[in-house]
């Protein structure tokens, strides 16, 4: 091949790699800014929604029907995020309409843009205040109450799956492993044990312990995350299942005979029965700098036996949240109908899942949804001008430093956005002023850059209009 032919082929290949949007009808709605994440799933870009000026994150998920299990996971997540609308759960703003109902293989999901995730917050800051600790836990439990009252178990809660903004706002994301529990099915019995990253996995998930899972598996994960917020380090960084159980019992003591007798997995039952007797470690000794009220609640969250853990609603009523928690700002959710998840209850093909994903996409296109329901929709939706527009934008982005942007680790399959700022200004929140008023002053300063008419915060968190604060 001649040199000029080789260069032509390379340019052609590069152009293909740079095509973020293909023939997607509302592509001209968004102006791409930069690549903020890459992984095996695809690419995440920040963008401006030109309809309202909002900053958004657009996640391109490619080849979604290559494996049926991956397609089902994507369907599950976009469906749950449509049904679970809550201030502490990441929001899907839009899903772009594909060019064809039957031939599409990529989808573009538009999320609200978040600055970073809780993993990065913990990693970058070793002196978060007690007010940070309380406010972070409150938001996580508030979201969990809403999720659990919908009969949903998240099953993969960890710091990387909790997004964060500079104003200390947290939002739970990544519902790909979540499940909906229905009273008329045995799904809670037969779900796989391989859920949740091992370090945040409840004891009953380490060895198929109990006959049924319960929302308590998520409560345990929140307890582990809270301990990590307090110390800056994972609480139970086990290398394998046995090591994980050893670390748990080193802190919590060996479980009671009653608890051990209800373990389904024979090997796990024998291992714990033969384990030397361990006493519970005093949490105030293990976490000497923590608020005693915080430790009392954390000990409840980390009860070895799931029946001894509080529900999210019970945890929100704990004295630790006195002055912060209010029932009226802790909504419940109507249980999700089993008909929304019929695909989980029967054998489906890739074509079935493709049709269901297309149906979910139409939820963000009301007129086309109406046509679809009436059987009058068109098969293809092609917008060449939008294609050309985005090819130019993406090519320009790549030429001008898009490749140098922060990259999401390959195992990150959600819209958690690693901030290049990494919190140098975010948790400047507590670097210079240990008092809560310092946090309020910082937030006021940041918001005044964006909103000229922002009302002045009074000093002291308890004096703040907390309902307005949480709404932000």
PyMOL commands that set and color helices and strands:
alter all, ss='L'
color gray80, all
select helices_A, chain A and resi 3-18+27-29+68-83+118-124+130-149+159-161+187-190+198-200+203-206+216-231+241-252+257-261+266-274+283-286+292-301+306-308+312-316+319-321+327-329+338-344+350-362+366-374+384-399+402-404+426-429+436-448+461-463+466-471
alter helices_A, ss='H'
color red, helices_A
select strands_A, chain A and resi 30-39+42-49+55-61+92-95+107-112+116-117+152-153+162-164+170-172+179-180
alter strands_A, ss='S'
color yellow, strands_A
deselect
rebuild
show_as cartoon
